[in-house]
Amino acid sequence: MYSSSINLFALSPALLLWSLIILSPHPSTSFLKHPHPTPQLPLRIPQQASSNSNPQSWLSRARDGLIHTIWRIPTETGLTKANSKASTLAGPPPTLLARYGGDLVLRFDINSIDEAEALAQAINVLFLDVWEFTTDWVDIRLSKDVVPSLLGLLPPSLQHAHTPLMHDLAQAIFESYPSLTFLDPSTSPQEASRSFSPDLRPSTDETNIFFRDYQPLSVIVPWMRLLCSLFPTHVRMTNIGVSYEGRDIPALRVGVHPTNSQQQTSPRKTIIIAGGSHAREWISTSSVNYVAYSFITAYGKSKPMTKLLENYDWVFIPTLNPDGYVYTWENDRLWRKNRQQTALRFCKGLDLDRAYGFEWDSESSRNSPCSESFSGESPFEAVESRRFANWVRNETENNNVEIAGFLDFHSYSQQVLYPYSYSCTSSPPSLENLEELAIGLAKAIRVTNGEKYGVTSACEGSVMTTPTKKRPQSNIEKSQSEKRLWPRMETGGGSALDWFYHELKVSYAYQIKLRDTGSYGFLLPSKNILPTGKEAFKAVEYFGEYLMGNKGIEMSETETSFNDGAEVPKAKGVIVEEEDWVMVEQELEDDLEKEVVASWELHRRRRK
């Protein structure tokens, strides 16, 4: 009886929420209280009268084409067919073309320290938007008109060492928004609902419509409140603090105490799952929501998950940067920082993940308020980072809470990163434990969908410490390269990852960079929300099992996935000693074990 009622409730939030979206006359209006009214999305296509066309006929054709586009099975992949939504029927509106029409994303293949230094200097000179950088490549967004200036600052070896990732950035941005974002304001609720579900039959691979598209903050917050009202036994909504523009930073605290009638004596162990520090990384926000929903609806249906909720409180923070997140929906899809005013009136925003007090970098961006990684004039100047840190300190000092783990979701590049971020030469005291769990997280993700996630320190994930040149090197060049660190494209100091690990003494703190590896970057199509969410969920589940002492190897009988009805494979092994690795998928065990040995050996050689 209990399980059946949970199944009913698990479906109800999505249905009620969709009704709320369809019937709302102002879908872009924020549900949060802030001092300034939220403007309508500038991307909404305005209604225009045409003297030579019938508006009603045009709407009918668009509606019919929309239904056909959404509900047909795609036969090929591509930018215009990735989302299967209304945006595939037309090009971007003028507002998008005006802002992004002349932009593109280039990937530079870096092969030497000199090349890396030249590119880093050119980025600083031209104030370019670095999307992502790893040990192999750097992705840069820039205007087509700036390309000649950039190439003029680079050595000859980089003149042709670049590849365009997105030729039409405006179209990619257009397709990242939900289909309803671009419906004509005069479209009736009935037509809007038909465009979403013409026959009311649920898809075979999902039952929760909330995760079919990215959701704005004005939808996420009521959805969180709805979960609290439907699952009051183990879900509470809390407020981390108030943002620069006056919005609440909402969070869900999920957990149940087996002995509620007794006074808690020892500190309550708590695990924090956060996302959205960088506003444009929408997949991090949706993944936190997916993991939260999975945990909430699993209570009472899965013994291992119920045990996790009884042993830990789980705090899920979908977006630590609500101002920036709202701004990406209403103004600039690629906005990264918060919306805090700086010394330069025309350069707003601080990078929340570079504003924490541990090893805060006082020189790298102090004189560059326009930089995407600007960290402010002093540690914790960024309002949201300061409020988050104060909330955590208050929990540990006054509310009998012990922070046992911290997972910070970002995108993109598919990496599991552990401390330190600020330095590649300083090793954390518990390095081997951090590596062991990080490799386990990557394995849990790979077993889910086959996606490979790299494992390294947060610094080494973006800085080469050993030469990997593709061109031949002399012995002198190799010796000189080995003694020098490759330059960084942005500072690594002041990160939340290092602050939690070093200042709060959280033994297990990680930053997980989600999909993808550059094909779409921050504009990941909505069809990736579910598979990425599943990967994040399995990683978080593994994380909890490991902290509970099972080292991630305790498995249960075949369980049912809590969002889409898919089965979780049954473990084919039994519980063994902690040193052994037992995988859910037996056929992948040998291959994954080789990866573990190779990865650990690589780290050992680096430290020597």
Summary of the structure (lengths in Angstrom):
residues: 608
radius of gyration: 24.2
end to end distance: 59.1
largest distance: 77.1
contacts: 1975
relative contact order: 0.12
helix: 42%
strand: 13%
